[in-house]
């Protein structure tokens, strides 16, 4: 079993947020720290996904129409697949 080192982070929050957090914590029976930890992890995961999406989009924009974008083998396979679909529909 791997033991993960834990670090403390002091995050001042307004009373109304603290009250809501405590209310939700009590209603689902989990410590507030567990809820906050999960929320932070979800936010970080979403940021990582967004950064990857942004990098892919930037690469696509940069290479659009270039030799990196237009693979002749893939293009030919796509045209053949479309032709086959046209024949099936006829």
Protein Blocks (a to p, Z undefined) as FASTA:
>chain_A
ZZdddddddddddfklmmmmmmmmmmnopafklmmmmmmmmmmmmmmmmmmmmmmmmmmm
mmgoiaklmcfklmmmmmmmmmmmmmmmZZ
